[in-house]
Amino acid sequence: MSFDSPRSSASAKKPLLRTLQRYMHVHSGATCEGHPATPQMRKVASGLKARGERKTGSYKAKLGDCWVECADASDRLPFFYNFATEERRRDFPPLDPSGVTPCVLPPRKFEPSAQMLCNAGYNMQWRGGSARGADALERAAKAALWDGSAKRARGDVLAHQPCQLEMLVQQAHAMGINPAQSPELMWLVECAQTPTTPVGWLRCSAVGAIGGEVGQDYYWNMATGITQWEHPHVAFLCGVAKRLIEARTEEAKRTKTLGGVPQL
C-alpha cells in the first residue's frame, strides 16, 4: 500500500494558474486581462518566426533577424529569445560578421562638451580595475555601470517594450562597438538604451520655429551652463567602450608577440 506525499497530491489537485494583470484605458474606461499589446505582439512574433524559417530566396533570414530581447515577468531580468529556434539565453547571442548590418556612417564626432565626457569615461579608474588584464578592467566597469540598478531599469523597459537585435546592433555601431567581434561589450549598449541623466544635467526640448511645437531634446548643465545634443551618459559610455576595446586590442598584441602567452 502506497501513499502520495502531501506535496504531490496538492499539486495534482491544484494545477498551476497563470496570473494576468488587468489593464484599464484611462480615457475610454475599457479594461482587458493581460497586456493590451499582446495581440499585436503575437503577430510580430509569428512574422519573426516565419521569417526565420526561410532558408532560401531573397528574403532569407539573417542570424540576428529572429532574436528579440525581452525581460522575465517575475524578476525583470533581460534575456534574448530566438523565435525561429526557441533558444533563450542571458548573454548577447553570437553573430556571424557576414550577417551583421554594416555601418555606412562616418566615425562619430562629439561636440566639445560631449567629448570631455567621453574622455572622462576613457580615463575612469574603476574599483578593482587596476588589476592586470583586460578581463579585470571589464569586470570592474561592468560591476559599476551595469550590474544592479541599470540592469533592473533595462528590464523594466523590456517588460513592456521588447527590443529587436537590430536596434542594439545599430546602437553598437554608433558607440564604436562591433557586435560580432566584441559581444562581451554589448552590456554597454544596454546601458545606452536606458541612460540615466547625471546629477546637474537637465533634459530640455528645443522649441520649433513654426507654431512653437516641441522639437529635439537637448541637455543642459545647470552648474556650467553648457548645452549639448548628446546624452551625457551615452557620451561617457562611449569613452568606456573605447578604453575597453583598446585594452582588448593591446592584450591581443602582447599575446601574439609572446606566442600565445598573455603578458601580465
C-alpha positions as CSV (number, residue, x, y, z in Angstrom):
1,M,0.0,0.0,0.0
2,S,1.5,3.4,-1.0
3,F,0.7,6.9,-0.1
4,D,1.2,10.1,-2.1
5,S,3.2,12.8,-0.4
6,P,1.2,15.9,0.6
7,R,3.2,17.9,-1.9
8,S,2.4,15.6,-4.9
9,S,-1.3,15.3,-4.0
10,A,-1.7,19.0,-3.6
11,S,0.0,19.7,-6.9
12,A,-2.3,17.1,-8.6
13,K,-5.4,18.8,-7.2
14,K,-4.4,22.4,-7.8
15,P,-3.0,23.0,-11.2
16,L,-0.7,26.0,-11.7
17,L,-2.6,29.1,-12.7
18,R,-1.1,32.0,-14.6
19,T,-1.9,35.3,-13.1
20,L,-2.9,38.0,-15.6
21,Q,-2.9,41.7,-14.8
22,R,-5.9,43.8,-15.6
23,Y,-5.4,47.0,-17.6
24,M,-7.7,49.9,-18.0
25,H,-7.8,52.7,-20.6
26,V,-7.9,56.0,-18.7
27,H,-10.0,57.8,-21.4
28,S,-12.4,55.1,-22.6
29,G,-12.6,53.1,-19.4
30,A,-12.2,49.8,-21.3
31,T,-10.5,47.0,-19.5
32,C,-8.7,43.8,-20.5
33,E,-6.9,40.9,-19.0
34,G,-3.2,40.8,-19.9
35,H,-1.2,43.4,-21.7
36,P,-3.2,45.3,-24.3
37,A,-0.4,44.9,-26.9
38,T,-0.4,41.1,-26.6
39,P,-2.4,40.5,-29.9
40,Q,-0.1,42.8,-31.8
41,M,3.0,41.1,-30.3
42,R,1.6,37.7,-31.3
43,K,1.5,38.9,-34.9
44,V,5.1,40.3,-34.7
45,A,6.2,37.0,-33.1
46,S,4.5,35.0,-35.9
47,G,6.2,37.1,-38.5
48,L,9.6,36.8,-37.0
49,K,9.2,33.0,-36.7
50,A,8.1,32.7,-40.3
51,R,11.0,34.8,-41.5
52,G,13.4,32.8,-39.5
53,E,12.2,29.6,-41.2
54,R,13.1,30.9,-44.7
55,K,16.2,29.1,-45.9
56,T,16.4,30.3,-49.5
57,G,15.4,33.3,-51.7
58,S,16.0,37.0,-51.4
59,Y,14.1,37.1,-48.1
60,K,16.4,34.6,-46.4
61,A,16.7,35.5,-42.7
62,K,19.9,36.6,-41.2
63,L,21.1,35.2,-37.9
64,G,20.1,38.3,-36.0
65,D,16.7,38.8,-37.5
66,C,14.9,36.3,-35.2
67,W,16.5,37.5,-31.9
68,V,14.5,39.7,-29.6
69,E,15.5,41.0,-26.2
70,C,12.8,40.6,-23.5
71,A,12.6,40.5,-19.7
72,D,11.3,37.9,-17.3
73,A,7.9,38.7,-15.9
74,S,9.0,37.8,-12.3
75,D,12.5,39.2,-11.7
76,R,12.5,41.6,-14.7
77,L,16.0,40.5,-15.9
78,P,16.8,40.9,-19.6
79,F,17.2,37.8,-21.8
80,F,17.4,37.1,-25.5
81,Y,14.9,34.8,-27.3
82,N,15.1,33.4,-30.8
83,F,11.7,33.0,-32.4
84,A,13.0,30.6,-35.0
85,T,14.9,28.1,-32.8
86,E,13.2,28.9,-29.5
87,E,16.6,29.3,-27.9
88,R,16.8,31.5,-24.8
89,R,20.0,33.0,-23.4
90,R,21.1,35.7,-20.9
91,D,24.2,36.9,-22.7
92,F,24.3,38.6,-26.1
93,P,24.0,35.9,-28.9
94,P,27.0,35.3,-31.1
95,L,26.6,36.8,-34.6
96,D,28.2,35.9,-37.9
97,P,30.1,39.0,-39.2
98,S,28.6,38.4,-42.6
99,G,25.1,38.6,-41.1
100,V,25.6,41.9,-39.3
101,T,24.2,45.0,-41.0
102,P,27.3,47.2,-41.8
103,C,27.6,50.7,-40.6
104,V,27.7,53.2,-43.5
105,L,28.0,56.3,-41.4
106,P,31.4,58.2,-40.8
107,P,33.1,57.9,-37.4
108,R,31.2,59.7,-34.7
109,K,32.3,63.2,-33.8
110,F,31.3,64.6,-30.5
111,E,30.6,68.2,-29.5
112,P,33.4,69.7,-27.3
113,S,31.4,69.2,-24.1
114,A,30.4,65.7,-25.0
115,Q,34.0,64.9,-26.0
116,M,35.0,65.9,-22.5
117,L,32.5,63.4,-21.0
118,C,33.8,60.7,-23.4
119,N,37.4,61.4,-22.3
120,A,36.2,61.1,-18.7
121,G,34.8,57.7,-19.4
122,Y,38.0,56.6,-21.1
123,N,40.2,57.7,-18.2
124,M,37.9,56.5,-15.4
125,Q,39.6,54.4,-12.7
126,W,37.3,51.5,-11.6
127,R,37.4,49.8,-8.3
128,G,39.1,46.5,-8.9
129,G,40.1,47.5,-12.4
130,S,43.7,48.3,-11.5
131,A,44.4,44.5,-11.7
132,R,46.3,43.4,-14.8
133,G,44.4,42.3,-17.8
134,A,41.5,43.4,-20.0
135,D,39.1,41.0,-18.3
136,A,39.6,42.6,-14.9
137,L,39.1,46.0,-16.3
138,E,35.9,45.0,-18.0
139,R,34.5,43.2,-14.9
140,A,35.2,46.3,-12.8
141,A,33.5,48.6,-15.2
142,K,30.5,46.2,-15.7
143,A,30.0,45.9,-11.9
144,A,29.9,49.7,-11.6
145,L,27.8,50.6,-14.6
146,W,25.6,47.6,-15.4
147,D,25.2,45.1,-12.6
148,G,22.5,46.4,-10.3
149,S,20.1,49.3,-10.9
150,A,21.0,49.8,-14.6
151,K,20.1,46.2,-15.4
152,R,16.8,46.4,-13.5
153,A,15.9,49.6,-15.2
154,R,16.6,48.0,-18.6
155,G,14.4,45.0,-17.6
156,D,11.5,47.3,-16.6
157,V,11.5,48.8,-20.1
158,L,11.9,45.5,-21.9
159,A,9.0,44.0,-19.9
160,H,6.7,46.3,-21.9
161,Q,8.8,47.1,-25.0
162,P,10.8,44.2,-26.3
163,C,13.7,45.2,-28.5
164,Q,14.8,43.6,-31.7
165,L,18.5,42.7,-32.0
166,E,19.0,45.0,-35.0
167,M,18.4,48.1,-32.8
168,L,21.2,47.0,-30.5
169,V,23.5,46.4,-33.4
170,Q,22.9,49.9,-34.8
171,Q,23.4,51.4,-31.3
172,A,26.7,49.4,-31.0
173,H,28.0,50.8,-34.3
174,A,27.2,54.4,-33.1
175,M,29.3,53.7,-29.9
176,G,32.2,52.2,-31.8
177,I,31.5,48.6,-30.8
178,N,31.5,45.7,-33.3
179,P,28.8,43.4,-32.0
180,A,30.2,40.4,-33.9
181,Q,33.8,40.9,-32.7
182,S,33.0,42.2,-29.2
183,P,29.7,40.6,-28.0
184,E,31.1,40.8,-24.4
185,L,30.9,44.6,-24.5
186,M,27.2,44.7,-25.6
187,W,26.2,45.4,-22.0
188,L,27.4,49.0,-22.7
189,V,24.8,49.2,-25.5
190,E,22.2,48.0,-23.0
191,C,23.2,50.9,-20.7
192,A,22.9,53.4,-23.5
193,Q,19.4,52.2,-24.3
194,T,18.2,53.3,-20.9
195,P,20.6,56.1,-19.9
196,T,20.3,58.0,-16.7
197,T,20.7,61.8,-16.6
198,P,23.7,62.6,-14.3
199,V,23.3,65.0,-11.4
200,G,23.4,68.6,-12.5
201,W,22.1,67.9,-16.0
202,L,18.5,68.5,-17.3
203,R,16.9,67.2,-20.4
204,C,15.2,70.1,-22.3
205,S,13.3,70.4,-25.5
206,A,14.1,72.8,-28.3
207,V,11.0,74.8,-29.4
208,G,10.4,74.6,-33.2
209,A,10.4,77.7,-35.3
210,I,6.9,77.1,-36.7
211,G,3.9,77.1,-34.3
212,G,6.0,76.6,-31.2
213,E,5.9,72.8,-31.5
214,V,8.2,70.7,-29.3
215,G,11.5,69.9,-31.1
216,Q,14.5,67.8,-30.5
217,D,15.7,67.1,-26.9
218,Y,19.0,68.6,-25.7
219,Y,20.8,68.6,-22.4
220,W,21.7,71.5,-20.1
221,N,24.2,71.5,-17.3
222,M,22.8,73.9,-14.6
223,A,26.2,74.5,-12.9
224,T,28.3,75.3,-16.0
225,G,25.6,76.5,-18.4
226,I,26.8,74.0,-21.1
227,T,24.2,72.7,-23.5
228,Q,24.7,69.7,-25.9
229,W,22.6,67.4,-28.1
230,E,24.4,64.2,-27.0
231,H,23.1,62.5,-23.9
232,P,25.8,63.0,-21.2
233,H,25.6,59.4,-20.0
234,V,25.9,58.0,-23.5
235,A,28.9,60.1,-24.3
236,F,30.5,58.8,-21.1
237,L,29.7,55.2,-22.1
238,C,31.4,55.7,-25.5
239,G,34.6,56.6,-23.7
240,V,34.3,53.5,-21.6
241,A,33.8,51.4,-24.7
242,K,36.8,52.9,-26.4
243,R,39.0,52.1,-23.4
244,L,37.8,48.5,-23.1
245,I,38.3,47.9,-26.8
246,E,41.8,49.3,-26.7
247,A,42.6,47.1,-23.7
248,R,41.5,44.0,-25.6
249,T,43.5,45.0,-28.6
250,E,46.6,45.7,-26.6
251,E,46.3,42.4,-24.8
252,A,45.8,40.5,-28.1
253,K,49.0,42.1,-29.5
254,R,51.0,41.1,-26.4
255,T,49.7,37.6,-26.6
256,K,50.6,37.3,-30.2
257,T,54.1,38.6,-29.5
258,L,54.7,36.1,-26.8
259,G,53.4,33.2,-28.8
260,G,50.0,32.7,-27.2
261,V,51.0,33.6,-23.6
262,P,49.4,36.8,-22.2
263,Q,51.9,39.3,-20.8
264,L,50.6,40.4,-17.4
